Amino acid sequence: YRLGLDPDNVVIPVVTNVCDVLGVLVLFAVVRVLV
């Protein structure tokens, strides 16, 4: 809070980016296993 950053504006984009990256990695892993 002291840094002048709104936690919601920082945490939510980071979480969504991490989820996107993990989702892509999981998709590639599944494709590799199936193919």
PDB file of N, CA, C, O and CB in Angstrom:
ATOM      1  N   TYR A   1       0.835  -1.203   0.000  1.00  0.00           N
ATOM      2  CA  TYR A   1       0.000   0.000   0.000  1.00  0.00           C
ATOM      3  C   TYR A   1       0.866   1.248   0.000  1.00  0.00           C
ATOM      4  O   TYR A   1       0.466   2.276  -0.546  1.00  0.00           O
ATOM      5  CB  TYR A   1      -0.943   0.008   1.215  1.00  0.00           C
ATOM      6  N   ARG A   2       2.041   1.175   0.600  1.00  0.00           N
ATOM      7  CA  ARG A   2       2.877   2.365   0.734  1.00  0.00           C
ATOM      8  C   ARG A   2       3.471   2.798  -0.601  1.00  0.00           C
ATOM      9  O   ARG A   2       3.834   3.963  -0.766  1.00  0.00           O
ATOM     10  CB  ARG A   2       3.991   2.109   1.732  1.00  0.00           C
ATOM     11  N   LEU A   3       3.573   1.882  -1.548  1.00  0.00           N
ATOM     12  CA  LEU A   3       4.234   2.216  -2.812  1.00  0.00           C
ATOM     13  C   LEU A   3       3.346   3.039  -3.730  1.00  0.00           C
ATOM     14  O   LEU A   3       3.797   3.484  -4.786  1.00  0.00           O
ATOM     15  CB  LEU A   3       4.662   0.954  -3.524  1.00  0.00           C
ATOM     16  N   GLY A   4       2.102   3.249  -3.350  1.00  0.00           N
ATOM     17  CA  GLY A   4       1.192   4.005  -4.200  1.00  0.00           C
ATOM     18  C   GLY A   4       0.565   3.131  -5.274  1.00  0.00           C
ATOM     19  O   GLY A   4      -0.084   3.637  -6.190  1.00  0.00           O
ATOM     20  N   LEU A   5       0.757   1.816  -5.165  1.00  0.00           N
ATOM     21  CA  LEU A   5       0.156   0.903  -6.138  1.00  0.00           C
ATOM     22  C   LEU A   5      -1.117   0.320  -5.555  1.00  0.00           C
ATOM     23  O   LEU A   5      -1.160  -0.084  -4.392  1.00  0.00           O
ATOM     24  CB  LEU A   5       1.145  -0.227  -6.533  1.00  0.00           C
ATOM     25  N   ASP A   6      -2.150   0.283  -6.379  1.00  0.00           N
ATOM     26  CA  ASP A   6      -3.394  -0.337  -5.925  1.00  0.00           C
ATOM     27  C   ASP A   6      -3.208  -1.850  -6.040  1.00  0.00           C
ATOM     28  O   ASP A   6      -2.949  -2.352  -7.134  1.00  0.00           O
ATOM     29  CB  ASP A   6      -4.643   0.163  -6.771  1.00  0.00           C
ATOM     30  N   PRO A   7      -3.333  -2.580  -4.939  1.00  0.00           N
ATOM     31  CA  PRO A   7      -3.066  -4.029  -4.993  1.00  0.00           C
ATOM     32  C   PRO A   7      -3.871  -4.731  -6.078  1.00  0.00           C
ATOM     33  O   PRO A   7      -3.358  -5.632  -6.742  1.00  0.00           O
ATOM     34  CB  PRO A   7      -3.374  -4.666  -3.647  1.00  0.00           C
ATOM     35  N   ASP A   8      -5.123  -4.331  -6.264  1.00  0.00           N
ATOM     36  CA  ASP A   8      -5.951  -4.983  -7.279  1.00  0.00           C
ATOM     37  C   ASP A   8      -5.372  -4.760  -8.676  1.00  0.00           C
ATOM     38  O   ASP A   8      -5.442  -5.648  -9.525  1.00  0.00           O
ATOM     39  CB  ASP A   8      -7.397  -4.458  -7.212  1.00  0.00           C
ATOM     40  N   ASN A   9      -4.801  -3.575  -8.918  1.00  0.00           N
ATOM     41  CA  ASN A   9      -4.271  -3.270 -10.246  1.00  0.00           C
ATOM     42  C   ASN A   9      -2.981  -4.031 -10.527  1.00  0.00           C
ATOM     43  O   ASN A   9      -2.592  -4.199 -11.682  1.00  0.00           O
ATOM     44  CB  ASN A   9      -4.028  -1.773 -10.384  1.00  0.00           C
ATOM     45  N   VAL A  10      -2.318  -4.492  -9.462  1.00  0.00           N
ATOM     46  CA  VAL A  10      -1.049  -5.201  -9.642  1.00  0.00           C
ATOM     47  C   VAL A  10      -1.263  -6.703  -9.588  1.00  0.00           C
ATOM     48  O   VAL A  10      -0.745  -7.437 -10.430  1.00  0.00           O
ATOM     49  CB  VAL A  10      -0.033  -4.775  -8.574  1.00  0.00           C
ATOM     50  N   VAL A  11      -2.020  -7.164  -8.607  1.00  0.00           N
ATOM     51  CA  VAL A  11      -2.146  -8.605  -8.364  1.00  0.00           C
ATOM     52  C   VAL A  11      -2.944  -9.282  -9.469  1.00  0.00           C
ATOM     53  O   VAL A  11      -2.548 -10.342  -9.954  1.00  0.00           O
ATOM     54  CB  VAL A  11      -2.809  -8.863  -7.008  1.00  0.00           C
ATOM     55  N   ILE A  12      -4.050  -8.693  -9.869  1.00  0.00           N
ATOM     56  CA  ILE A  12      -4.934  -9.361 -10.833  1.00  0.00           C
ATOM     57  C   ILE A  12      -4.235  -9.594 -12.180  1.00  0.00           C
ATOM     58  O   ILE A  12      -4.301 -10.714 -12.685  1.00  0.00           O
ATOM     59  CB  ILE A  12      -6.207  -8.529 -11.045  1.00  0.00           C
ATOM     60  N   PRO A  13      -3.572  -8.606 -12.788  1.00  0.00           N
ATOM     61  CA  PRO A  13      -2.891  -8.869 -14.066  1.00  0.00           C
ATOM     62  C   PRO A  13      -1.787  -9.916 -13.933  1.00  0.00           C
ATOM     63  O   PRO A  13      -1.590 -10.728 -14.838  1.00  0.00           O
ATOM     64  CB  PRO A  13      -2.302  -7.577 -14.618  1.00  0.00           C
ATOM     65  N   VAL A  14      -1.067  -9.903 -12.812  1.00  0.00           N
ATOM     66  CA  VAL A  14       0.005 -10.891 -12.624  1.00  0.00           C
ATOM     67  C   VAL A  14      -0.589 -12.287 -12.561  1.00  0.00           C
ATOM     68  O   VAL A  14      -0.076 -13.215 -13.187  1.00  0.00           O
ATOM     69  CB  VAL A  14       0.818 -10.592 -11.338  1.00  0.00           C
ATOM     70  N   VAL A  15      -1.670 -12.437 -11.803  1.00  0.00           N
ATOM     71  CA  VAL A  15      -2.301 -13.756 -11.672  1.00  0.00           C
ATOM     72  C   VAL A  15      -2.821 -14.227 -13.025  1.00  0.00           C
ATOM     73  O   VAL A  15      -2.657 -15.395 -13.379  1.00  0.00           O
ATOM     74  CB  VAL A  15      -3.453 -13.712 -10.639  1.00  0.00           C
ATOM     75  N   THR A  16      -3.446 -13.329 -13.783  1.00  0.00           N
ATOM     76  CA  THR A  16      -3.989 -13.739 -15.084  1.00  0.00           C
ATOM     77  C   THR A  16      -2.860 -14.120 -16.034  1.00  0.00           C
ATOM     78  O   THR A  16      -2.997 -15.071 -16.804  1.00  0.00           O
ATOM     79  CB  THR A  16      -4.845 -12.609 -15.699  1.00  0.00           C
ATOM     80  N   ASN A  17      -1.744 -13.388 -15.990  1.00  0.00           N
ATOM     81  CA  ASN A  17      -0.620 -13.727 -16.867  1.00  0.00           C
ATOM     82  C   ASN A  17      -0.047 -15.090 -16.513  1.00  0.00           C
ATOM     83  O   ASN A  17       0.256 -15.893 -17.396  1.00  0.00           O
ATOM     84  CB  ASN A  17       0.476 -12.658 -16.777  1.00  0.00           C
ATOM     85  N   VAL A  18       0.100 -15.349 -15.215  1.00  0.00           N
ATOM     86  CA  VAL A  18       0.640 -16.645 -14.784  1.00  0.00           C
ATOM     87  C   VAL A  18      -0.299 -17.766 -15.223  1.00  0.00           C
ATOM     88  O   VAL A  18       0.153 -18.809 -15.695  1.00  0.00           O
ATOM     89  CB  VAL A  18       0.841 -16.676 -13.240  1.00  0.00           C
ATOM     90  N   CYS A  19      -1.593 -17.552 -15.068  1.00  0.00           N
ATOM     91  CA  CYS A  19      -2.565 -18.579 -15.465  1.00  0.00           C
ATOM     92  C   CYS A  19      -2.496 -18.811 -16.972  1.00  0.00           C
ATOM     93  O   CYS A  19      -2.587 -19.952 -17.425  1.00  0.00           O
ATOM     94  CB  CYS A  19      -4.002 -18.166 -15.050  1.00  0.00           C
ATOM     95  N   ASP A  20      -2.336 -17.745 -17.748  1.00  0.00           N
ATOM     96  CA  ASP A  20      -2.246 -17.908 -19.203  1.00  0.00           C
ATOM     97  C   ASP A  20      -1.019 -18.739 -19.568  1.00  0.00           C
ATOM     98  O   ASP A  20      -1.106 -19.654 -20.386  1.00  0.00           O
ATOM     99  CB  ASP A  20      -2.188 -16.532 -19.905  1.00  0.00           C
ATOM    100  N   VAL A  21       0.117 -18.421 -18.963  1.00  0.00           N
ATOM    101  CA  VAL A  21       1.351 -19.150 -19.277  1.00  0.00           C
ATOM    102  C   VAL A  21       1.208 -20.613 -18.876  1.00  0.00           C
ATOM    103  O   VAL A  21       1.566 -21.508 -19.641  1.00  0.00           O
ATOM    104  CB  VAL A  21       2.568 -18.511 -18.559  1.00  0.00           C
ATOM    105  N   LEU A  22       0.681 -20.856 -17.670  1.00  0.00           N
ATOM    106  CA  LEU A  22       0.506 -22.238 -17.219  1.00  0.00           C
ATOM    107  C   LEU A  22      -0.457 -22.974 -18.142  1.00  0.00           C
ATOM    108  O   LEU A  22      -0.235 -24.141 -18.465  1.00  0.00           O
ATOM    109  CB  LEU A  22      -0.009 -22.278 -15.764  1.00  0.00           C
ATOM    110  N   GLY A  23      -1.512 -22.310 -18.562  1.00  0.00           N
ATOM    111  CA  GLY A  23      -2.485 -22.944 -19.446  1.00  0.00           C
ATOM    112  C   GLY A  23      -1.842 -23.363 -20.758  1.00  0.00           C
ATOM    113  O   GLY A  23      -2.100 -24.458 -21.257  1.00  0.00           O
ATOM    114  N   VAL A  24      -1.003 -22.495 -21.319  1.00  0.00           N
ATOM    115  CA  VAL A  24      -0.328 -22.823 -22.578  1.00  0.00           C
ATOM    116  C   VAL A  24       0.618 -24.004 -22.374  1.00  0.00           C
ATOM    117  O   VAL A  24       0.662 -24.916 -23.200  1.00  0.00           O
ATOM    118  CB  VAL A  24       0.450 -21.596 -23.120  1.00  0.00           C
ATOM    119  N   LEU A  25       1.369 -23.989 -21.281  1.00  0.00           N
ATOM    120  CA  LEU A  25       2.301 -25.089 -21.018  1.00  0.00           C
ATOM    121  C   LEU A  25       1.549 -26.402 -20.845  1.00  0.00           C
ATOM    122  O   LEU A  25       1.980 -27.438 -21.352  1.00  0.00           O
ATOM    123  CB  LEU A  25       3.148 -24.795 -19.768  1.00  0.00           C
ATOM    124  N   VAL A  26       0.432 -26.363 -20.134  1.00  0.00           N
ATOM    125  CA  VAL A  26      -0.362 -27.579 -19.936  1.00  0.00           C
ATOM    126  C   VAL A  26      -0.891 -28.080 -21.277  1.00  0.00           C
ATOM    127  O   VAL A  26      -0.874 -29.281 -21.545  1.00  0.00           O
ATOM    128  CB  VAL A  26      -1.535 -27.318 -18.955  1.00  0.00           C
ATOM    129  N   LEU A  27      -1.362 -27.158 -22.118  1.00  0.00           N
ATOM    130  CA  LEU A  27      -1.863 -27.572 -23.435  1.00  0.00           C
ATOM    131  C   LEU A  27      -0.757 -28.257 -24.242  1.00  0.00           C
ATOM    132  O   LEU A  27      -0.985 -29.308 -24.842  1.00  0.00           O
ATOM    133  CB  LEU A  27      -2.414 -26.351 -24.213  1.00  0.00           C
ATOM    134  N   PHE A  28       0.435 -27.664 -24.255  1.00  0.00           N
ATOM    135  CA  PHE A  28       1.536 -28.281 -24.991  1.00  0.00           C
ATOM    136  C   PHE A  28       1.862 -29.656 -24.426  1.00  0.00           C
ATOM    137  O   PHE A  28       2.108 -30.595 -25.183  1.00  0.00           O
ATOM    138  CB  PHE A  28       2.778 -27.386 -24.949  1.00  0.00           C
ATOM    139  N   ALA A  29       1.865 -29.782 -23.106  1.00  0.00           N
ATOM    140  CA  ALA A  29       2.171 -31.069 -22.474  1.00  0.00           C
ATOM    141  C   ALA A  29       1.138 -32.117 -22.874  1.00  0.00           C
ATOM    142  O   ALA A  29       1.490 -33.251 -23.198  1.00  0.00           O
ATOM    143  CB  ALA A  29       2.217 -30.924 -20.937  1.00  0.00           C
ATOM    144  N   VAL A  30      -0.130 -31.738 -22.852  1.00  0.00           N
ATOM    145  CA  VAL A  30      -1.194 -32.683 -23.214  1.00  0.00           C
ATOM    146  C   VAL A  30      -1.052 -33.099 -24.676  1.00  0.00           C
ATOM    147  O   VAL A  30      -1.183 -34.278 -25.004  1.00  0.00           O
ATOM    148  CB  VAL A  30      -2.592 -32.058 -22.967  1.00  0.00           C
ATOM    149  N   VAL A  31      -0.784 -32.133 -25.549  1.00  0.00           N
ATOM    150  CA  VAL A  31      -0.630 -32.451 -26.974  1.00  0.00           C
ATOM    151  C   VAL A  31       0.544 -33.402 -27.173  1.00  0.00           C
ATOM    152  O   VAL A  31       0.450 -34.359 -27.942  1.00  0.00           O
ATOM    153  CB  VAL A  31      -0.424 -31.159 -27.808  1.00  0.00           C
ATOM    154  N   ARG A  32       1.649 -33.140 -26.479  1.00  0.00           N
ATOM    155  CA  ARG A  32       2.827 -34.008 -26.624  1.00  0.00           C
ATOM    156  C   ARG A  32       2.514 -35.417 -26.155  1.00  0.00           C
ATOM    157  O   ARG A  32       2.945 -36.383 -26.785  1.00  0.00           O
ATOM    158  CB  ARG A  32       4.020 -33.444 -25.834  1.00  0.00           C
ATOM    159  N   VAL A  33       1.778 -35.556 -25.069  1.00  0.00           N
ATOM    160  CA  VAL A  33       1.461 -36.890 -24.543  1.00  0.00           C
ATOM    161  C   VAL A  33       0.538 -37.625 -25.510  1.00  0.00           C
ATOM    162  O   VAL A  33       0.702 -38.823 -25.740  1.00  0.00           O
ATOM    163  CB  VAL A  33       0.804 -36.788 -23.140  1.00  0.00           C
ATOM    164  N   LEU A  34      -0.427 -36.911 -26.074  1.00  0.00           N
ATOM    165  CA  LEU A  34      -1.413 -37.565 -26.938  1.00  0.00           C
ATOM    166  C   LEU A  34      -0.847 -37.884 -28.317  1.00  0.00           C
ATOM    167  O   LEU A  34      -1.251 -38.866 -28.939  1.00  0.00           O
ATOM    168  CB  LEU A  34      -2.643 -36.687 -27.083  1.00  0.00           C
ATOM    169  N   VAL A  35       0.086 -37.062 -28.802  1.00  0.00           N
ATOM    170  CA  VAL A  35       0.561 -37.235 -30.186  1.00  0.00           C
ATOM    171  C   VAL A  35       1.806 -38.101 -30.254  1.00  0.00           C
ATOM    172  O   VAL A  35       2.331 -38.343 -31.341  1.00  0.00           O
ATOM    173  CB  VAL A  35       0.849 -35.880 -30.819  1.00  0.00           C
TER     174      VAL A  35
END
